[in-house]
């Protein structure tokens, strides 16, 4: 099953990051591909040409079991913003999946076996 990746950018420099972003998303989520049928990456430049810590990357991961995980990060450059968003999104998603898949513990008393 392949993951659908949607890329959006309101910034011309951000649009140049399309191929890199798709490769990065596939690599980072390679173990979670079965749980994440769709990922969306959005880039926007908050301050415009003024510069500073203004590159915003929002990652949205849609899943069947835990719903949608949305994480946004700000950084000085597109790559750092993407990596921060993906790192946090995978951490949140992994934790959520573990919570859903947590086995029910057997609370019945154990019987001591005689030897």
Backbone as CSV, one residue per row, in Angstrom:
resi,resn,N_x,N_y,N_z,CA_x,CA_y,CA_z,C_x,C_y,C_z
1,UNK,0.849,-1.186,0.000,0.000,0.000,0.000,0.889,1.241,0.000
2,UNK,0.645,2.149,-0.926,1.456,3.358,-0.987,0.746,4.516,-0.298
3,UNK,1.535,5.385,0.248,1.008,6.543,0.945,0.817,7.691,-0.043
4,UNK,-0.343,8.338,0.038,-0.592,9.512,-0.794,-0.004,10.717,-0.061
5,UNK,0.838,11.493,-0.753,1.440,12.677,-0.156,0.976,13.903,-0.927
6,UNK,0.364,14.825,-0.211,-0.120,16.069,-0.810,0.833,17.172,-0.364
7,UNK,1.303,17.963,-1.312,2.247,19.039,-1.008,1.640,20.368,-1.424
8,UNK,1.687,21.346,-0.538,1.203,22.693,-0.850,2.225,23.711,-0.370
9,UNK,2.445,24.749,-1.189,3.323,25.836,-0.768,2.835,27.146,-1.366
10,UNK,2.756,28.156,-0.517,2.362,29.491,-0.991,3.583,30.310,-1.388
11,UNK,4.765,29.707,-1.200,6.019,30.415,-1.443,6.786,29.728,-2.575
12,UNK,7.354,30.512,-3.476,8.074,29.949,-4.624,9.275,29.119,-4.181
13,UNK,10.026,29.596,-3.174,11.180,28.837,-2.675,10.717,27.554,-1.988
14,UNK,9.591,27.626,-1.308,9.036,26.437,-0.659,8.608,25.398,-1.680
15,UNK,8.086,25.848,-2.813,7.628,24.935,-3.868,8.784,24.116,-4.432
16,UNK,9.988,24.660,-4.383,11.167,23.929,-4.868,11.499,22.736,-3.971
17,UNK,10.904,22.703,-2.799,11.165,21.635,-1.830,10.236,20.438,-2.006
18,UNK,9.385,20.455,-3.024,8.379,19.393,-3.203,8.992,17.992,-3.217
19,UNK,9.929,17.735,-4.127,10.504,16.394,-4.266,11.230,15.962,-2.996
20,UNK,12.027,16.871,-2.438,12.750,16.556,-1.205,11.771,16.223,-0.078
21,UNK,10.706,17.017,0.032,9.714,16.817,1.097,9.041,15.451,0.971
22,UNK,8.670,15.084,-0.238,8.025,13.788,-0.452,8.966,12.642,-0.080
23,UNK,10.230,12.736,-0.485,11.210,11.702,-0.136,11.386,11.619,1.376
24,UNK,11.453,12.773,2.006,11.663,12.830,3.460,10.479,12.218,4.210
25,UNK,9.253,12.548,3.770,8.045,12.008,4.409,8.026,10.487,4.262
26,UNK,8.302,9.988,3.072,8.307,8.530,2.854,9.364,7.843,3.732
27,UNK,10.544,8.467,3.842,11.606,7.872,4.636,11.257,7.865,6.128
28,UNK,10.824,8.998,6.650,10.531,9.112,8.077,9.359,8.228,8.489
29,UNK,8.359,8.102,7.608,7.161,7.329,7.943,7.189,5.901,7.394
30,UNK,8.366,5.417,6.994,8.448,4.101,6.348,7.881,2.981,7.213
31,UNK,8.036,3.066,8.528,7.512,2.013,9.411,6.031,2.196,9.711
32,UNK,5.507,3.384,9.450,4.106,3.673,9.767,3.234,3.739,8.514
33,UNK,3.762,3.356,7.367,3.032,3.456,6.099,1.686,2.750,6.146
34,UNK,1.616,1.613,6.805,0.358,0.868,6.893,-0.697,1.643,7.691
35,UNK,-0.268,2.468,8.629,-1.196,3.224,9.474,-1.551,4.592,8.900
36,UNK,-0.729,5.099,7.988,-0.926,6.454,7.454,-1.142,6.397,5.939
37,UNK,-2.400,6.339,5.493,-2.646,6.292,4.053,-2.424,7.644,3.363
38,UNK,-2.496,8.747,4.145,-2.373,10.069,3.528,-1.602,11.035,4.418
39,UNK,-0.669,11.755,3.809,0.102,12.769,4.513,0.035,14.061,3.707
40,UNK,-0.057,15.178,4.411,-0.118,16.473,3.745,0.962,17.371,4.341
41,UNK,1.736,18.024,3.466,2.794,18.932,3.896,2.483,20.309,3.326
42,UNK,2.445,21.318,4.195,2.179,22.690,3.753,3.321,23.597,4.199
43,UNK,3.856,24.359,3.266,4.894,25.343,3.573,4.318,26.737,3.402
44,UNK,4.667,27.639,4.324,4.300,29.050,4.157,5.380,29.916,4.799
45,UNK,5.570,31.089,4.235,6.550,32.042,4.739,5.772,33.090,5.529
46,UNK,5.915,33.068,6.849,5.095,33.902,7.724,5.380,35.392,7.535
47,UNK,6.664,35.791,7.513,7.029,37.211,7.421,7.222,37.720,6.005
48,UNK,7.198,36.845,5.032,7.480,37.280,3.671,8.963,37.542,3.503
49,UNK,9.337,38.557,2.725,10.756,38.799,2.433,11.563,39.381,3.595
50,UNK,10.932,39.677,4.731,11.662,40.299,5.849,12.671,39.357,6.493
51,UNK,12.482,38.050,6.354,13.436,37.099,6.908,13.153,36.766,8.365
52,UNK,14.124,36.125,8.996,13.964,35.715,10.390,13.435,34.298,10.486
53,UNK,12.997,33.923,11.692,12.453,32.581,11.924,11.013,32.606,11.439
54,UNK,10.844,32.382,10.147,9.508,32.589,9.575,9.066,31.508,8.600
55,UNK,9.839,30.451,8.465,9.441,29.366,7.564,8.554,28.412,8.362
56,UNK,7.313,28.255,7.927,6.357,27.420,8.661,6.059,26.170,7.852
57,UNK,6.154,25.022,8.519,5.821,23.748,7.899,4.751,23.073,8.738
58,UNK,3.649,22.725,8.096,2.588,21.990,8.782,2.473,20.607,8.164
59,UNK,2.514,19.590,9.011,2.385,18.203,8.571,1.089,17.660,9.140
60,UNK,0.282,17.081,8.248,-1.004,16.496,8.652,-0.993,15.027,8.248
61,UNK,-1.130,14.146,9.240,-1.131,12.708,8.978,-2.522,12.168,9.266
62,UNK,-3.158,11.588,8.242,-4.492,11.008,8.413,-4.355,9.512,8.639
63,UNK,-5.041,9.019,9.676,-5.005,7.590,9.978,-6.419,7.070,10.156
64,UNK,-6.547,5.760,10.032,-7.845,5.106,10.231,-8.140,4.955,11.720
65,UNK,-7.118,4.596,12.498,-7.347,4.212,13.890,-7.334,5.357,14.901
66,UNK,-6.470,6.358,14.714,-6.371,7.420,15.722,-6.788,8.794,15.201
67,UNK,-7.307,8.864,13.994,-7.750,10.153,13.458,-6.629,10.899,12.765
68,UNK,-6.655,12.214,12.879,-5.686,13.068,12.190,-4.730,13.706,13.184
69,UNK,-3.434,13.675,12.859,-2.409,14.322,13.667,-1.900,15.510,12.861
70,UNK,-1.975,16.715,13.453,-1.514,17.928,12.775,-0.458,18.602,13.640
71,UNK,0.720,18.833,13.057,1.834,19.463,13.769,2.409,20.557,12.870
72,UNK,2.682,21.730,13.455,3.311,22.824,12.704,4.570,23.268,13.431
73,UNK,5.582,23.663,12.669,6.838,24.140,13.242,7.327,25.359,12.487
74,UNK,8.015,26.239,13.213,8.651,27.408,12.620,10.162,27.246,12.700
75,UNK,10.863,27.682,11.640,12.325,27.610,11.642,12.878,28.659,10.672
76,UNK,14.193,28.772,10.643,14.840,29.730,9.728,14.850,29.222,8.280
77,UNK,14.805,27.888,8.105,14.825,27.351,6.740,13.795,26.227,6.610
78,UNK,13.446,25.905,5.360,12.391,24.935,5.068,12.727,23.546,5.588
79,UNK,13.975,23.126,5.393,14.358,21.763,5.770,14.230,21.534,7.278
80,UNK,14.699,22.509,8.054,14.610,22.388,9.514,13.152,22.362,9.966
81,UNK,12.333,23.219,9.370,10.906,23.255,9.721,10.248,21.908,9.395
82,UNK,10.581,21.344,8.234,10.026,20.044,7.837,10.473,18.944,8.803
83,UNK,11.769,18.900,9.107,12.285,17.860,9.995,11.679,17.956,11.393
84,UNK,11.536,19.158,11.910,10.935,19.327,13.237,9.480,18.852,13.241
85,UNK,8.735,19.237,12.204,7.325,18.829,12.122,7.194,17.318,12.012
86,UNK,8.016,16.702,11.163,7.948,15.249,10.988,8.350,14.511,12.262
87,UNK,9.365,15.002,12.944,9.809,14.362,14.182,8.695,14.377,15.219
88,UNK,8.097,15.541,15.420,7.020,15.641,16.414,5.789,14.849,15.998
89,UNK,5.452,14.905,14.707,4.257,14.197,14.227,4.412,12.683,14.392
90,UNK,5.584,12.143,14.072,5.777,10.699,14.221,5.767,10.298,15.698
91,UNK,6.318,11.147,16.566,6.309,10.846,18.000,4.875,10.809,18.529
92,UNK,4.082,11.819,18.169,2.681,11.875,18.613,1.888,10.702,18.043
93,UNK,2.087,10.417,16.762,1.361,9.320,16.115,1.732,7.969,16.728
94,UNK,3.015,7.728,16.946,3.457,6.468,17.531,2.853,6.285,18.921
95,UNK,2.879,7.346,19.724,2.305,7.273,21.068,0.805,6.994,21.007
96,UNK,0.104,7.662,20.092,-1.337,7.456,19.946,-1.654,6.031,19.498
97,UNK,-0.870,5.510,18.562,-1.085,4.135,18.093,-0.821,3.127,19.208
98,UNK,0.191,3.372,20.020,0.478,2.469,21.137,-0.671,2.474,22.135
99,UNK,-1.260,3.645,22.366,-2.375,3.753,23.295,-3.576,2.948,22.800
100,UNK,-3.836,3.031,21.489,-4.971,2.319,20.900,-4.735,0.814,20.918
101,UNK,-3.507,0.394,20.661,-3.192,-1.029,20.545,-2.784,-1.678,21.864
102,UNK,-2.838,-0.929,22.965,-2.392,-1.459,24.252,-3.197,-2.703,24.636
103,UNK,-2.539,-3.801,24.949,-3.269,-5.026,25.307,-3.936,-4.886,26.677
104,UNK,-5.048,-5.554,26.833,-5.742,-5.561,28.108,-5.007,-6.538,29.019
105,UNK,-4.628,-6.050,30.184,-3.872,-6.917,31.107,-4.808,-7.885,31.804
106,UNK,-4.312,-9.075,31.985,-5.081,-10.106,32.674,-4.996,-9.847,34.176
107,UNK,-6.110,-9.533,34.799,-6.129,-9.191,36.217,-6.504,-10.378,37.111
108,UNK,-6.700,-11.554,36.523,-7.074,-12.710,37.332,-5.870,-13.187,38.141
109,UNK,-6.115,-13.679,39.364,-4.989,-14.134,40.203,-4.332,-15.374,39.598
110,UNK,-3.030,-15.411,39.678,-2.275,-16.536,39.147,-2.252,-17.656,40.190
111,UNK,-2.415,-18.879,39.734,-2.391,-20.023,40.633,-0.964,-20.545,40.753
112,UNK,-0.536,-20.793,41.967,0.802,-21.346,42.174,0.764,-22.827,41.847
113,UNK,1.651,-23.278,41.007,1.709,-24.686,40.646,2.630,-25.445,41.591
114,UNK,2.137,-26.593,42.056,2.987,-27.422,42.928,3.973,-28.201,42.076
115,UNK,5.211,-28.323,42.564,6.193,-29.066,41.794,6.264,-30.501,42.227
